[in-house]
Amino acid sequence: EKKGYISINDLRRGLQHHGESIPGDVLHDILREIDTNHNGQVELEEYLAMISAIKSGDVVNSRFAKVADMEEE
């Protein structure tokens, strides 16, 4: 939506688009993995930091990375 952040509802819609259903508490856990300023949104800087950490191998088995990969495909 070009609003500059990803919300819990964006995650939910993305997963539903791919036929996935994840309980709300798990979605909140996924969001908390990268919401470093704890405002309930993943902003561009947080997203880029997480993707960089994943690509460099500093972060493995990230649930957010799995969701992001599904969206990219």
N, C-alpha and C positions, 0 to 999 in steps of 0.2 A: 503494500500500500504506500510505499515511499514516505513513511512517517518518521523514519530515523531510529526505530527501535522495534524489538520483538516482544510481544506480550504473551501471557499465558494463553489467551484466546487464539493468537496467531499460531502458537505451537499446536494447540488442539485442532484448529482447522487444517493445518498442514498434515497432521497425522490422519485425520479423517479422510482427507483427499487421497491418501495412500491406503485407505482401508484399515488403518490401525486404530485401535481403541485402547487408551491408557487411562487408568484411574486418575482423578484429579490430584490426589496426594503425590503420585509419581510425577505428574507434570510439574507440580510446584517444586519437587526435589530437583528435577532437571533444570528448571529456571534458576534455582538457587546455586547450582554448580558454577554458573558464570556471572550472576548478578552481583558483582563485587561491591557496588554502592547500595545494594539492598533497597532499591526503589520499585521492585516488581517488574522491571523491564530490562531487556538486554539491549543496550545501546551499541552503536557501531564500534566504539573503542573496546568494549567488553567482548563483543563478538570476534573482532580481529585478534585480540589477545588470546582468546581461547583457540581459534583456528591456528594461530601461529604456534601455540604450545602443542597442539595436536600434531601438526606437521613436523615439528622438530623432535617429537617423541617425548616431550616433557610430560604430556598427559596421555594416558592410554585408557581405554575402556570408558570413555565419556559417553553418557547417554545422550547428551546434547549433540555430540559429533555424529552419532547414529541418526538422529532426527535431521540434522543438517545435510547429511549425505543423501537421505531419502528425498529431501526437497531439491537437491542439486540434480538428481537423476530425473 
